[in-house]
Protein backbone atom coordinates (compact mmCIF):
# COMPACT_ATOMS: atom_id res chain seq x y z
CA UNK A 1 0.00 0.00 0.00
CA UNK A 2 1.34 3.35 -1.03
CA UNK A 3 2.08 5.76 1.77
CA UNK A 4 1.97 9.47 1.47
CA UNK A 5 4.98 11.61 2.31
CA UNK A 6 4.39 14.61 4.52
CA UNK A 7 6.91 17.44 4.78
CA UNK A 8 7.27 21.09 5.69
CA UNK A 9 7.06 20.95 9.45
CA UNK A 10 9.38 22.74 11.82
CA UNK A 11 9.78 24.86 14.92
CA UNK A 12 7.97 28.19 14.78
CA UNK A 13 7.02 30.89 17.23
CA UNK A 14 3.39 31.55 18.11
CA UNK A 15 1.77 33.56 15.37
CA UNK A 16 4.03 32.10 12.72
CA UNK A 17 3.17 30.15 9.57
CA UNK A 18 4.12 26.94 7.84
CA UNK A 19 3.10 25.22 4.64
CA UNK A 20 2.90 21.46 4.85
CA UNK A 21 3.05 19.26 1.75
CA UNK A 22 1.55 15.86 1.05
CA UNK A 23 2.57 13.82 -1.95
CA UNK A 24 2.98 10.24 -3.15
CA UNK A 25 5.21 8.78 -5.82
CA UNK A 26 2.80 6.21 -7.25
CA UNK A 27 -0.61 7.65 -6.42
CA UNK A 28 -2.38 10.38 -8.33
CA UNK A 29 -3.61 12.52 -5.45
CA UNK A 30 -6.09 14.22 -7.79
CA UNK A 31 -8.14 11.02 -7.85
CA UNK A 32 -8.76 11.01 -4.10
CA UNK A 33 -10.24 13.12 -1.40
CA UNK A 34 -7.35 13.92 0.93
CA UNK A 35 -7.43 14.62 4.62
CA UNK A 36 -4.92 16.17 6.99
CA UNK A 37 -4.77 14.88 10.54
CA UNK A 38 -2.62 15.56 13.56
CA UNK A 39 -1.48 13.68 16.62
CA UNK A 40 -0.61 15.80 19.61
CA UNK A 41 1.42 14.33 22.46
CA UNK A 42 -1.34 15.07 24.95
CA UNK A 43 -3.92 13.30 22.77
CA UNK A 44 -2.26 9.92 22.51
CA UNK A 45 -5.29 8.07 23.77
CA UNK A 46 -7.74 10.09 21.70
CA UNK A 47 -5.94 9.30 18.47
CA UNK A 48 -5.46 11.45 15.42
CA UNK A 49 -7.52 14.60 15.07
CA UNK A 50 -8.79 15.58 11.65
CA UNK A 51 -8.07 19.21 10.80
CA UNK A 52 -8.91 19.62 7.11
CA UNK A 53 -9.92 17.70 4.02
CA UNK A 54 -10.50 18.40 0.35
CA UNK A 55 -12.95 16.56 -1.89
CA UNK A 56 -11.88 15.01 -5.17
CA UNK A 57 -15.17 15.77 -6.88
CA UNK A 58 -15.30 19.55 -6.67
CA UNK A 59 -12.42 20.67 -4.50
CA UNK A 60 -14.72 21.64 -1.66
CA UNK A 61 -13.14 21.68 1.76
CA UNK A 62 -13.98 20.95 5.36
CA UNK A 63 -12.20 22.20 8.48
CA UNK A 64 -12.22 21.49 12.17
CA UNK A 65 -13.66 24.34 14.19
CA UNK A 66 -10.37 24.77 16.02
CA UNK A 67 -8.51 25.65 12.83
CA UNK A 68 -11.10 27.51 10.75
CA UNK A 69 -9.74 30.78 9.48
CA UNK A 70 -6.15 29.74 10.17
CA UNK A 71 -5.63 26.59 8.09
CA UNK A 72 -6.12 26.31 4.34
CA UNK A 73 -6.02 23.06 2.37
CA UNK A 74 -5.37 23.15 -1.36
CA UNK A 75 -4.10 21.03 -4.26
CA UNK A 76 -1.59 21.51 -7.01
CA UNK A 77 -2.55 18.88 -9.54
CA UNK A 78 0.50 19.39 -11.68
CA UNK A 79 2.77 18.74 -8.72
CA UNK A 80 0.61 15.90 -7.39
CA UNK A 81 0.67 17.62 -4.03
CA UNK A 82 -1.86 18.65 -1.43
CA UNK A 83 -0.88 21.52 0.82
CA UNK A 84 -1.91 22.62 4.27
CA UNK A 85 -1.15 26.28 4.89
CA UNK A 86 -1.18 26.93 8.61
CA UNK A 87 -1.16 30.52 9.86
CA UNK A 88 -1.44 32.21 13.23
CA UNK A 89 0.05 29.14 14.85
CA UNK A 90 -0.69 28.47 18.49
CA UNK A 91 1.16 26.25 20.97
CA UNK A 92 -1.80 23.87 20.92
CA UNK A 93 -1.17 23.26 17.20
CA UNK A 94 1.98 21.38 18.20
CA UNK A 95 1.61 17.87 16.79
CA UNK A 96 2.76 15.44 14.15
CA UNK A 97 0.76 16.13 11.00
CA UNK A 98 -0.28 13.39 8.60
CA UNK A 99 -2.17 13.15 5.34
CA UNK A 100 -4.11 10.24 3.87
CA UNK A 101 -6.56 9.37 1.09
CA UNK A 102 -10.23 8.61 1.61
CA UNK A 103 -11.19 5.33 -0.02
CA UNK A 104 -14.77 5.11 1.16
CA UNK A 105 -17.70 6.84 -0.53
CA UNK A 106 -19.07 10.21 0.32
CA UNK A 107 -17.70 13.60 1.05
CA UNK A 108 -14.48 13.93 2.96
CA UNK A 109 -14.68 13.87 6.71
CA UNK A 110 -12.47 14.60 9.65
CA UNK A 111 -12.50 11.14 11.18
CA UNK A 112 -9.76 8.68 10.28
CA UNK A 113 -12.22 5.93 9.31
CA UNK A 114 -11.91 5.19 5.61
CA UNK A 115 -8.57 6.86 5.15
CA UNK A 116 -5.46 4.98 4.08
CA UNK A 117 -1.86 5.73 3.31
CA UNK A 118 -0.81 7.62 6.43
CA UNK A 119 2.89 8.39 6.16
CA UNK A 120 5.50 9.07 8.81
CA UNK A 121 4.16 12.55 9.41
CA UNK A 122 5.86 15.88 9.82
CA UNK A 123 6.46 17.50 13.20
CA UNK A 124 5.11 20.97 13.87
CA UNK A 125 6.28 22.58 17.10
CA UNK A 126 4.98 25.97 18.16
CA UNK A 127 7.00 27.50 20.94
CA UNK A 128 8.59 30.77 21.91
DAQUI-V543217 format. One record per run of one state. SS is the DSSP state (helix for helix, strand for strand, loop for the rest). FROM is the first residue (numbers start at 1). TO is the last residue. If there is no record, write none. Layout:
BEGIN
ss	from	to
SS	FROM	TO
SS	FROM	TO
END
This chain:
BEGIN
ss	from	to
loop	1	4
strand	5	7
loop	8	9
strand	10	12
loop	13	17
strand	18	23
loop	24	28
helix	29	31
loop	32	32
strand	33	39
loop	40	40
helix	41	43
loop	44	48
strand	49	54
loop	55	60
strand	61	63
loop	64	70
strand	71	76
helix	77	79
loop	80	80
strand	81	86
loop	87	90
helix	91	93
loop	94	94
strand	95	102
loop	103	114
strand	115	116
loop	117	121
strand	122	126
loop	127	128
END
